[in-house]
Amino acid sequence: MAAPPCRRVMAPPARGPLLYAYSPIPANPMSVAILLLVLVVTFGLGPIAAAPAGLWPLGGLCFLPLAGILLWIVAYRPSPTFVYEGGIEVSLPLWRRIAGEVRYVPWADVRDVYPASYEVAGSFMSPFASSAGTLVHVGLGIETRDGRRRLVRFTPGAIRAFRAESPAFQDAIGIIRERFARAGRPMVTTARPMTDEEVLRLQEAARRPLVSVASVFLAFFLPPALVAGILAGASAFGTPITPALAGIAIGAGGVPPAASMVWTLRRSEARNAMLSELAKFQESRRERPATDDPGSA
C-alpha cells in the first residue's frame, strides 16, 4: 500500500528528503493462485489418491512442489520503492538484492522517466485472457544514461480493470513530475517524434487481441486428441503402452499449449514495448507547450 508523501523524513545527504514510499504486495497473484492449487493437491487430493499412505505418499516427495513454490515466493519478495529528492530506490526481488544489484538510481543519471506498461497476474500464460485483451498495468519506466532500463511496478492486490493506472502509480508519477518541474528538467529527453496518424495507429494496434479465440481453443483442446491418438495408434499396432510411451504422448500433447504461451508472451512483450514508447512520447508532449510541435499529437 502506498504511503502518503512525506517531505520531513530525511535520508542521507546525497539522496535528499524522502518524497514518497510504496510497499508492493509480497507475492504476485499468479504465485498465490499456484500456491493454493498446490496446497489443495498436496493436502486434499493427494492423500485421498494415495490411501492408505496418508499424508506421506511417495515417501514425502509429494511435498517438493509445495516447498518449491514457497521458495519461489520468498526469492521474489519485492522490496519497497522510495522516491527521494535526489533519486529513486527501485523495488527489487530478494534474490537480486542478495546478488548485490544496486537499487538506488540518482536522478542525475536518468535520461527518461515515463509511464511503462507491464503484464500482471501472469496473464501472458493465459491465451484465454489474452484473447480478450491482456491485463496490463502501468508502472514507472526509468532509462539511465548508460542505456539500462528499469521498471517500477505498482500492482494492486485486487485487479479490477484492464490497463489500470493504480492510485499508487498516480501518486508516484505526480510527485516525480513535481520534482522534475522544480529542478527545471524534462522527464523525457529521447522520445521519438510521432504524427497524429502514427499515434492513432499504435493505439489501434494495442487494442487488438494477442491471439484469436480460435487459436486458443486449438491450442488447449488439441492435446487430449494428440494423447488419445498416439495411445490408440500404439494399441492398434500391438505396441504395449509403457510408462515411456505414455510420457511421450503426454509430452506431445503439451507442445500446443506451451507454444501458444510462448507466442502470447512474445506478442505481449512487443505490445508493452509499443505502449511504453507511446507513453514516452506522450509524456514528452505533456511537458512542452502545444505550439512547439503542431504536427504531433
N, C-alpha and C positions, 0 to 999 in steps of 0.2 A: 504494500500500500504506500502511496506517495505521502511524504511528509510535507507540511506547508513550508514555503520559503522561509529561510532563517538567515538574516543578514548580520546577526550579532555573534554567531559562533565563529571563532577564529581558527584557521588551520595554520600550518607552518607558513612563514612569510612568503615563500615562493608561490604558494597556492592562493593566498588571499582569503577573504571571507567565504564561508560556505553559503552558497545561494540556494541549493536545492538538494534533497536526498530522496532516493527511491529504492525501496526494497522489493525485488522481484518475488514472484511466487516461488516457493522452494523446489517445486517439480512441475514440469510441463504437463498439460492434461493427458497427452498420449502415454507418458510414463505411468501416470496414476491409473489409467484405464488398463494398461498391460499388467500392472501390479495387482489390481482387483481380479483380473481374469486368472492370473497365476495362483492367487490365493484360493479362489473357488475351485480350481482344478486340483491343487495340492491338498487342501484340507476338506474338500467336499466330494468331488467326483473320483479323485484318486483312491482314497481308502475304500470306497464302495466297489470300484472296479477291481481292486487288488485284494479283497477279502479272501482269506482271513488274515492277511498280512497287516491289516490295520493301517496305522499312520506311518508305517515304515516299509512301503513297497520298494522293491529294487534295492534293498539294503541301505536305504536312506538317500539314494541318488535322486529320488523324487524332489528333494529339497534344493538341488542345484539350480534349477531355473529361478526359484524364489530368491536364493542368495545372489544370483547374477543380476536380477532386476533391482534388488536393493542396493547392490554395489554400484550399479549404473546411476541410480538416483543420487546417491551420495557423491559420486565422482562429478556429476553435472550440476550439483547445487550451486546456484549463482551467488555472487557477492553483490552488495548494494552498489548503486551508481550515485556518485557525488559530483555535483556541479559547483565548481569554485570560480571565483573571480579570475583566477589565473589559468584555469584549465579544467579538465574533466577526468574523473576517475571512473573508467568504464567497468561495467559488470563483466566478470569472467567466471566460468565454471571452476570448481575446486581443483580439478586435475591440471588446468592451465596455470592456476596460481601456484600449485606445488612445483610445476615445471619452471617457475620463475619468470613468467611473462609479465612485462611491465603493464601496469594498469593505468597509470596517470599519463595524460596527454596534455601538455601545455597548449593554450590557445595560440601561442606564437608559432607552434609547429603545424597548425591546422590551416589548410587552404580552402576546405569546403565543409560546411555543416548544413544538412538538409534533411527533410523527411524521407526515410527509406522504407520500402515495403519488404515484408518477410512473411513466410508461412507460419501458421500457428496450429497447435493441436495435431501436428503430424499429418495434416490434411493431404500433403503430397503423396502419402502412402495409400490414399483412398481415391481411386479414379471415380468412384460413385460421387464423392464430394466435389471433385474437380470438374466433373461433367456439368455441374450446376453452378460453377464459379467457386474457386477455392477460397478458403478462409484466409484472408490477407489482413495483417495489421501493419501499423506504421510505427517505426522507431526512428532513432537518430542515425543517419549516415554520416560518418566522420572520415574524411580523407586528409592525410597529412602530406607534408611537402616531400617526403621520401617515397610517396606512391602507395603507402599502406592504406587499407580500408578497414574500418571498424563499424560494427553495428550494435547500437544500444537498444535492447528490446524493452518494451513496456506492455507485456502481455497480461491482460486482466485474468483473474481467476475464473470468470464466467464469460463465455463467448456468446454475445447476443446479436451481433451484426456482422455483415461482410465488410471487409476493408475499413475497419473502425479505427479512428484515432481515439485512443483511450484518454480519460481525464489526466492520467499521469503524464502521457506524452504531451498533451496540450499545455500542461503546466510547465514542463521542462523546456519545450521549444519556445514558449513565451518568455521565460526567464533568460534563455540564451540569446534570444533576439534583443531583449533589453540590454544585455551585457555588451553585445557587439555594437549596438547603437551608441551606447555610452562611450565605447572606445573609438567610434568613428570608423569601424572596419566593416566591410561587406562579409556576409556569412559564406557566400559562394563567389569564387573567382575564376572557375574553369568551366562554367556551363556552356554547352554547345548552343549556338543560336538556332531557333526554330521559327517557322512560319505558322500562321493560323492553321493552314491545311495540314501541316505535319503534326501539330498538336492534336487536332481532331482525329487524324488517322491513328496515332498512338493510343488515344483514349478508346477508340473503337476496337482496336486490336486487343487491348487489355480486358475488354468486356467479354471476349469470346471464350467459350469453354476450352479447357486444355485438351480434352479428349471427348469424342462423341459418346452418346449413350449406347449406341450400337457396339462401339469398341469395348466399352465397359462390360456389357453382357457377354460378348465373345470371349474376353479375357478371363472372366470368372465362371462361366458355365462350360467352357471348353475342357478344363482339367478333368472333371469326372468322366466325360466322354473319352478322353485320351486314356485314362487309367483303365476304364472298363474295356476299351478297345484292345489295349495291349494284353490284358489278362485273358480276355475272351479269345484273342488270336492265339495266345500260347496254349490255351486249353484245346482249341480246335486242331492244332498241330501236334497234340500229345505231349507238349512240354510241361513238366511239373512246375507248379507255381511255388518257387522257393522264396525265402526272405530277400535274396539278392534281386530276383526278378520283380518282386513287389516294390523294392526300393527304387529300381529303375523306372517302373511305371509311375510311382509317386513323384519321382524327380522330373519325369517328362511332363506330368500334369502341372507341376509348379512353374514351368517355363512361361506360359502365357501371362499369369498374374504378375510374376516377377518382372517380365519385360514391360508390362503395362505400367507398373510402379516406377521403373527406371525412366521410361519415356515421359511419364507425368512429372517426375521430379525435374528432369531436364527442361521441359517446357515451362514448369513453374519458375525455375531459376531464371530462365530467359525473360519471362514476363515481369518478375520482380526487378530485374536489371532495367527493363524498359520503363517501368513505373518510377523507379528511383531516378533515372535520367530525366524523365519528365518533371518529377518533383524538384530536382536540382535547378532545372531551367525556370520553373515557376517561382522558386524561392529567389532566384537572382532577379526575376522580373518584379517581384514584390518589393525589392529593395531599391529599384530605380524608378524615377518619375515616368509616368505613361508617355511623355513626349520624347523620351530618349530613343525609343525604337518603335515607331508607328507601324512597322511591318510585321511585328511579332505579337503573339497572344500571351 
